[in-house]
Amino acid sequence: MRSLAPILTVLAAIVALWYAGTVRLNAQWTYDQAARAGVEVTFRELLADTMAQERPVLPAPHQVAQGLWDGVFGQKPSSKRSLVYHGQVTLSATLVGFVIGTLAGILLAVGIVHNRAMDLSVMPWAIASQTIPILAIAPMVIVVLASIGVTGLLPKAVISAYLSFFPVVVGMVKGLRSPDAMQLDLLRTYSASPAATFWKLRLPASMPYLFASLKVSVAASLVGAIVGELPAGASAGLGARLLSGSYYGQTIQIWAALFAAAILAAGLVTVIGVIERGTLRRMGMDR
Amino acid sequence: MKDTAGIATPVIEAKGMGLTFETNDGPVHALKDVNLTVGKGEFVSFIGPSGCGKTTFLRAIAALEHPTEGTLTVNGMTPDAARQARAYGYVFQAAGLYPWRTIAGNIRLPLEIMGFSRDEQEERVERVLALVDLDGFGRKFPWQLSGGMQQRASIARALAFDADILLMDEPFGALDEIVRDRLNEEVLKLWARTEKTIGFVTHSIPEAVYLSTRIVVMSPRPGRITDVIESPLPKDRPLDIRDSPEFIAIAHRVREGLRAGHGDEV
């Protein structure tokens, strides 16, 4: 682990800055309280108070860690206060959305590479789709789907797929087009069919591009699922946890949910990375 | 020019063939009035400066380009029909092996596409690996082999489906002199053993003279044949034949031909 020292240094710097920010941002509340009670606060008391408030402007790192620990290990996994419960609700929508988005992305890319009309028409729409703020689209998706009786996991998965198909399209179009003229000419000398060209050359050549895209798109899927939980006032999921935290000024809950989402995303990207390494190694392309 | 003397079975026959590319800057005459007949078992080199159309001619034989004037036949058929009939194997400038396939997997590629049975695929892979002296390397991935070995594997790939014609487009252009000499020797041995008809594009005069039974000298603007030289060298050619007076005489004639076709630019 030669890279551990720099990582820890950066982490330590962030934590130090965070603590400084905690003191600075939460001090006002402490001073107000003291003024109301008609007492003076020493610097020592100020430090202690700013890091232990119930609804701080910025919770201290150890408070967030405590909240996270509590949410994950301090509750029964089936409890509504458990981050494991909310995490798995969001995760299932994320995974379904990721699968839909990836398949849609691959299909679109195959169409773009093989069909001239799609080549000319699809990409601008795909790009336009990503310029629309997801927060604006999400409520409409949920309302429209609810009106035809689709509720629960699927609407969230659709929003998740909406965000995740795009990196896959871009990566796969590039990947499927990565074989050079010489490699294509070689297959022509064998009178290879377009299907053979696809399965034997284009698809394997696109694998490194696909995995790079999947790492981006799985993280986007998670964002999509969380955003999908916000407008519906969902009762479960990390998004719902964020929302209820903000209703009640539970800043520690918000930060704990945010970190839970970040850890989940990191975990998902790591899993894709492991699959990537395994696949490329089997293909002899892992150097 | 006419050139039909002493040829029993024409394998490749071009008559008044021309090929013009339409580009944004107007038409480019890649080839003009090419007449050439290549007989079975010949080793014909095409030599000339860049832009002389030597690669274009080879690609036309392979139906990768299509003549715009005159006729071109391969085994008496159109190049497209000949390709369908698996008339030729093509070796490109770069080995172009698929990095995700082993050497054996790469050689198997045309066999899979052409629908050979599994057993036959294995048998053929073994046979052509031996032919290019790569026995035992079938399980290696391309990056584990040197550039020269990779190019040998790509020759094996072109030989795997038993085409009668082998078309090679500057196959050793990217390799160093020593490896190149060695591969030239091997190509001659291969040719002697398999009795294929070989079309070989090069811009090296010694390579062309050493390998060929006939040398086709070409010149650019428009691409055309300026000289066809029959080699008097014996079929069995050790490397030191290159110091013999006959060899030097042919090399001299090729050089003269290139200079004549190219004005004072050579």
Interface residues (C-beta under 8 A of the other chain):
Chain A: M182 Q183 D185 L186 L187 R188 T189 Y190 S191 A192 A196 K200 L201 P204 A205 M207 M283 G284 M285 R287
Chain B: A62 A63 L64 R83 Q84 Y88 G89 Y90 F92 Q93 A94 G96 Y98 P99 W100 R101 T102 L109 P110 E112 I113 M114 F141 W143
